[in-house]
Amino acid sequence: MIVGRIIGALLGLLPVAAVAAEPPPARLSGSIRARYEHIDGQARPGFSSVEDLFVTRTAIQAEAGNGPLRLVFELFDSRAFGIGPRSVVGTGDVNTLELVQAHVAADLGAVLGHGSHASLRAGRMILNLGSRRIVAADEYRNTTNGYTGLRLDLGHEVGVEASFIYVLPQQRLPDDAASLRSGRVVLDRESFDATLWGGIAAWKQALGDSTLEASYFRFDERDSPRLQTRDRHLDTLGIRIFKVPKPSLFDHELEVIHQSGSNSASVGTSVPQLDASAWFVHADLGYTFASAWKPRLSIEYDHASGDGAGPGNTRFDTLFGMRRADLAPSGIYAALGRTNILTPGIRLEFVPSERADGFVAARALWAASATDGFSTTQVRDASGQSGRFAGYQLEGRLRRWLIPRRLRAEINSVLLLRRGLLQTAPNAPPGDRTFYLSVALTTSF
């Protein structure tokens, strides 16, 4: 197995004494999340307009070792109940009994000299890198992204940190409708048919109180007997500068990402390759008030290119990034993603107590390209006659620890007012609004 070969190679790099040392008893932790989701006025064509879904996600992690060597295992079990005949449920909702983490983590010490530190992981793992807009383990989604390979972390006490990866993204299985509905158990698959490598480096206080971050990732995929792909070969280069929010001070974030390479317009063995050139910008400016609820008011802007009328592909691909922190919930809503979208917004975050937090946000929505599908809805007017304006989104979230560190409740609500493109495109679902609500309880142990 790929995992076994990688772990064996890492063990060979460690001192004999570290490997031979008797590990302490395993530490066991985990969580169980139960969530009810409701949508009325589905914005994505081809699915039920109204849907109710109950999903559960159980995660159990075992870890052994306190010294230079640790073993980490994590089992995910993600299930959905009450799946209707025209449900949007897919591999983002269901992935039963999957070992998403099974790796060795090694502390390599000050390999770069005094004041430095380094660590290496090998095997199956989850990843959250930088802003998490390109490589992430989505927390809101009912399933997670898993990767198999190597991760090297380096740092120095002067405030420089870097992470480098060479991994095989796991293909979540099963991926057919019948198996997802039945909760069939099929182990996820990794292979060299899909590879992701690159790194990210950050310099704290590089510009005053701001952190400067640079990243590069290369993603390659090819067709296999089991899976037809878009044969993406993408170089993703990013620059980010941000300042952490603090009371009575302004903060900011600006991230610019450029993507180049090639991919196919659709899945298929005879589909020609197209040159790819796309980009994404996120910007926000916020201020945190020095009051009891620590309110932070911010204006924000997200712009991801869409595919135009030219011969190449200019639709931005967020690869394995999350969407909840910037745009909207995934789940059975999932109307907004980091592609073909232009959206300014305003957000108010608040922390009423140590046990609760929340936010409300409003944004206007445009397609970056009038002839491409709007964001992740698949609503499209290829002629461009429906224009670019798509409507408005209002959303909010409230979380509260009912029992500190043991039981937390969460409510998410979204109102999408569909206008223009989302009403008049040839395949736009009927109606002028979408309402989404989710209620969840998470117990941790």
SULCOR-V921966 format. One record per backbone hydrogen bond with DSSP energy under -1.0 kcal/mol. CO is the residue of the C=O (numbers start at 1). NH is the residue of the N-H. E is the energy in kcal/mol with one decimal. If there is no record, write none. Layout:
BEGIN
[[CO/NH/E] [CO/NH/E]]
END
This chain:
BEGIN
[[1/5/-2.0] [2/6/-2.0] [3/7/-2.5] [4/8/-2.4] [5/9/-1.9] [6/10/-2.0] [7/11/-2.4] [8/12/-1.4] [10/13/-1.6] [15/19/-1.8] [16/20/-2.6] [17/21/-1.4] [27/63/-2.2] [29/61/-3.2] [30/445/-2.6] [31/59/-2.8] [32/443/-2.5] [33/57/-2.4] [34/441/-2.3] [35/55/-2.8] [36/439/-2.2] [37/53/-2.7] [38/437/-2.5] [39/51/-2.3] [40/435/-2.5] [49/41/-2.0] [49/42/-1.9] [51/39/-2.4] [53/37/-3.2] [54/81/-3.0] [55/35/-3.0] [56/79/-2.4] [57/33/-2.7] [58/77/-2.2] [59/31/-2.4] [60/75/-2.8] [61/29/-2.5] [62/73/-2.7] [63/27/-3.7] [64/71/-2.5] [68/107/-2.4] [70/105/-2.9] [71/64/-2.0] [72/103/-2.3] [73/62/-2.9] [74/101/-1.8] [75/60/-2.2] [76/98/-3.4] [77/58/-2.3] [78/95/-2.2] [79/56/-2.2] [81/54/-1.9] [84/87/-1.2] [86/48/-2.5] [90/93/-2.0] [90/94/-1.7] [92/143/-1.3] [95/78/-2.1] [98/76/-3.3] [98/100/-1.5] [101/74/-2.4] [102/124/-1.7] [103/72/-2.6] [104/122/-2.1] [105/70/-2.7] [106/120/-2.5] [109/111/-1.7] [110/113/-1.5] [113/116/-1.9] [115/157/-2.0] [117/155/-2.0] [118/108/-2.1] [119/153/-2.6] [120/106/-3.2] [121/151/-2.1] [122/104/-2.3] [123/149/-2.7] [124/102/-1.9] [125/147/-2.6] [129/132/-2.2] [132/322/-2.3] [134/320/-2.1] [135/129/-1.9] [146/170/-2.8] [147/125/-3.1] [148/168/-2.9] [149/123/-2.4] [150/166/-2.1] [151/121/-2.6] [152/164/-2.7] [153/119/-2.1] [154/162/-2.8] [155/117/-2.1] [156/159/-2.2] [159/204/-2.7] [160/156/-2.0] [161/202/-3.1] [162/154/-3.0] [163/200/-2.4] [164/152/-2.9] [165/198/-2.1] [166/150/-2.5] [167/196/-2.9] [168/148/-1.7] [171/189/-1.9] [176/180/-2.2] [177/181/-2.2] [178/182/-1.7] [179/183/-1.0] [179/184/-2.0] [189/171/-3.5] [191/194/-1.5] [193/222/-1.9] [195/220/-2.4] [196/167/-3.1] [197/218/-3.4] [198/165/-2.7] [199/216/-2.5] [200/163/-2.6] [201/214/-2.5] [202/161/-2.2] [203/206/-1.1] [203/212/-2.1] [207/210/-1.8] [210/206/-1.1] [210/207/-1.6] [211/242/-2.0] [212/203/-2.9] [213/240/-2.9] [214/201/-2.7] [215/238/-2.5] [216/199/-2.5] [217/236/-2.9] [218/197/-2.2] [219/234/-2.4] [220/195/-2.7] [227/224/-2.7] [230/264/-2.6] [232/221/-1.8] [233/262/-2.2] [234/219/-2.4] [235/260/-2.3] [236/217/-2.1] [237/258/-2.9] [238/215/-2.4] [239/256/-2.7] [240/213/-3.2] [241/254/-2.4] [242/211/-3.0] [246/249/-1.5] [249/288/-1.6] [251/286/-2.4] [252/243/-2.6] [253/284/-2.3] [254/241/-2.4] [255/282/-2.4] [256/239/-2.3] [257/280/-2.3] [258/237/-2.8] [259/278/-2.7] [260/235/-3.3] [261/276/-2.9] [262/233/-2.9] [263/274/-3.4] [274/263/-2.0] [275/313/-3.3] [276/261/-1.4] [278/259/-3.2] [279/305/-2.5] [280/257/-2.8] [281/303/-2.4] [282/255/-2.8] [283/301/-2.6] [284/253/-2.1] [285/299/-2.2] [286/251/-2.7] [287/297/-2.3] [288/248/-2.7] [289/291/-1.8] [291/294/-1.6] [293/351/-3.5] [295/289/-3.0] [296/349/-2.6] [297/287/-2.1] [298/347/-2.7] [299/285/-2.2] [300/345/-2.7] [301/283/-2.4] [302/343/-2.9] [303/281/-2.3] [304/341/-1.8] [305/316/-2.4] [305/340/-1.7] [313/277/-2.3] [318/321/-1.4] [320/136/-1.4] [323/327/-2.7] [330/333/-1.7] [330/334/-1.3] [335/376/-1.0] [337/339/-1.9] [340/375/-1.5] [341/304/-2.9] [342/366/-1.9] [343/302/-1.9] [344/364/-1.9] [345/300/-2.6] [346/362/-2.3] [347/298/-2.6] [348/360/-2.0] [349/296/-2.4] [350/358/-2.3] [353/356/-1.0] [355/401/-3.1] [357/399/-3.0] [358/350/-2.6] [359/397/-2.4] [360/348/-2.8] [361/395/-2.6] [362/346/-2.5] [363/393/-2.7] [365/390/-2.9] [365/391/-1.2] [366/342/-2.7] [374/377/-2.4] [379/374/-3.1] [381/384/-1.6] [384/387/-1.5] [388/367/-2.4] [389/421/-2.9] [390/419/-2.2] [391/365/-2.7] [392/417/-3.0] [393/363/-2.2] [394/415/-3.2] [395/361/-2.6] [396/413/-2.2] [397/359/-2.1] [398/411/-2.4] [399/357/-2.1] [400/409/-3.0] [403/406/-2.7] [403/407/-2.5] [406/444/-2.7] [407/402/-1.8] [407/403/-2.0] [408/442/-2.7] [409/400/-2.4] [410/440/-2.9] [411/398/-2.2] [412/438/-2.6] [413/396/-2.1] [414/436/-2.8] [415/394/-2.6] [416/434/-2.5] [417/392/-1.9] [419/422/-1.8] [420/423/-2.0] [420/424/-2.7] [421/425/-1.7] [425/428/-1.9] [432/418/-1.6] [434/416/-3.1] [435/40/-2.5] [436/414/-2.6] [437/38/-2.7] [438/412/-2.3] [439/36/-2.7] [440/410/-2.3] [441/34/-2.5] [442/408/-2.7] [443/32/-2.3]]
END
